[in-house]
Amino acid sequence: MASWLGSWTNVPGIVLATVFLPLLFPDGHLATRRWLPVAWLGAAIAVVPTAILAIAYWPDRGTALVTETGDQSALVSSMFAVAVGGALLLTAAAATTPPRPSTPSPPGCASRSTCRR
């Protein structure tokens, strides 16, 4: 059971740290609601490869997962590449997106929402 857990539990931690740490920094909230699709896509990139690896490795519990040479199957390599590559692409896209310019409040108003015209 431990070898089965160890074969797939590293993927969500890597993806979640890569995507959500910069996305939720510094206050734990998304900067604006427009980042919500990025958060959902990051969650999908974490969940889908993890579920595929967990289901695919279930028949190979125990010593069947331990190899003498340390080689990984093609499934592990491809799912790890999908998860980490997708997380890095999301992070790069989020880092290169310019922020929206804020519109100043009209003169004499404390904020845009409190002024009536």
C-alpha positions as CSV (number, residue, x, y, z in Angstrom):
1,M,0.0,0.0,0.0
2,A,2.8,2.4,0.8
3,S,4.5,1.8,-2.5
4,W,1.2,2.5,-4.3
5,L,0.7,5.8,-2.3
6,G,4.3,6.8,-3.0
7,S,3.9,6.3,-6.7
8,W,1.3,9.0,-7.3
9,T,1.1,11.4,-4.2
10,N,3.9,13.6,-5.3
11,V,2.1,15.0,-8.4
12,P,-0.6,17.1,-6.6
13,G,1.8,18.7,-4.2
14,I,4.1,19.8,-7.0
15,V,1.3,21.1,-9.1
16,L,-0.6,22.9,-6.3
17,A,2.6,24.5,-5.1
18,T,3.6,25.6,-8.6
19,V,0.2,27.0,-9.5
20,F,-1.5,28.1,-6.3
21,L,1.4,29.5,-4.4
22,P,1.9,32.4,-6.9
23,L,-1.8,32.7,-7.6
24,L,-2.9,33.1,-4.0
25,F,0.2,35.1,-2.7
26,P,0.3,37.2,-0.5
27,D,-3.2,37.2,1.2
28,G,-4.6,33.8,0.2
29,H,-7.2,35.2,-2.2
30,L,-7.2,35.6,-5.9
31,A,-6.3,39.1,-7.1
32,T,-9.5,39.4,-9.1
33,R,-12.3,37.1,-10.3
34,R,-10.7,36.9,-13.7
35,W,-8.2,34.5,-12.2
36,L,-10.9,32.0,-11.3
37,P,-10.5,30.1,-14.6
38,V,-6.8,29.8,-14.0
39,A,-7.5,28.4,-10.6
40,W,-10.0,25.9,-11.9
41,L,-7.5,24.8,-14.7
42,G,-4.8,24.4,-12.1
43,A,-7.0,22.2,-10.0
44,A,-7.9,20.1,-13.1
45,I,-4.2,19.8,-13.9
46,A,-3.6,18.5,-10.4
47,V,-6.5,16.1,-10.2
48,V,-6.6,14.4,-13.6
49,P,-3.0,13.1,-13.8
50,T,-3.2,12.1,-10.1
51,A,-6.4,10.1,-10.6
52,I,-5.0,8.4,-13.8
53,L,-1.8,7.4,-11.9
54,A,-3.7,6.2,-8.8
55,I,-6.1,4.1,-10.9
56,A,-3.4,2.7,-13.2
57,Y,-1.1,1.7,-10.3
58,W,-3.8,0.0,-8.2
59,P,-3.3,-3.5,-9.7
60,D,0.5,-3.1,-9.2
61,R,0.5,-2.7,-5.4
62,G,3.5,-3.9,-3.3
63,T,6.7,-5.1,-4.7
64,A,5.4,-4.9,-8.3
65,L,5.9,-1.2,-8.2
66,V,9.5,-1.4,-7.0
67,T,12.0,-1.8,-9.8
68,E,15.7,-2.7,-9.5
69,T,16.9,-0.2,-12.0
70,G,14.7,2.7,-10.8
71,D,13.1,3.1,-14.2
72,Q,9.6,4.5,-14.4
73,S,6.9,3.3,-16.8
74,A,5.9,5.5,-19.7
75,L,2.6,6.3,-17.9
76,V,4.4,7.8,-15.0
77,S,6.7,9.9,-17.2
78,S,3.9,11.1,-19.4
79,M,1.5,12.0,-16.5
80,F,4.3,13.7,-14.6
81,A,5.2,15.7,-17.7
82,V,1.6,16.7,-18.3
83,A,1.1,17.8,-14.7
84,V,4.3,19.7,-14.2
85,G,4.3,21.1,-17.7
86,G,0.7,22.3,-17.4
87,A,1.4,23.9,-14.0
88,L,4.5,25.7,-15.4
89,L,2.5,26.9,-18.4
90,L,-0.3,28.2,-16.2
91,T,2.2,29.9,-13.9
92,A,4.1,31.5,-16.8
93,A,0.8,32.7,-18.3
94,A,-0.3,34.2,-15.0
95,A,3.1,35.9,-14.6
96,T,3.1,37.5,-18.0
97,T,-0.4,38.7,-18.0
98,P,-0.4,42.5,-17.5
99,P,-2.6,43.8,-14.7
100,R,-5.7,45.8,-15.6
101,P,-5.3,49.6,-15.1
102,S,-7.4,50.8,-12.4
103,T,-9.8,53.6,-13.1
104,P,-9.5,56.6,-10.7
105,S,-12.5,57.8,-8.7
106,P,-14.2,60.9,-9.9
107,P,-13.2,64.1,-8.1
108,G,-14.9,64.5,-4.8
109,C,-15.7,60.8,-4.3
110,A,-14.1,58.4,-1.9
111,S,-14.7,55.5,-4.2
112,R,-16.4,54.7,-7.5
113,S,-19.1,52.7,-5.8
114,T,-20.2,55.5,-3.5
115,C,-20.6,58.2,-6.2
116,R,-23.9,58.7,-7.9
117,R,-24.2,60.5,-11.2
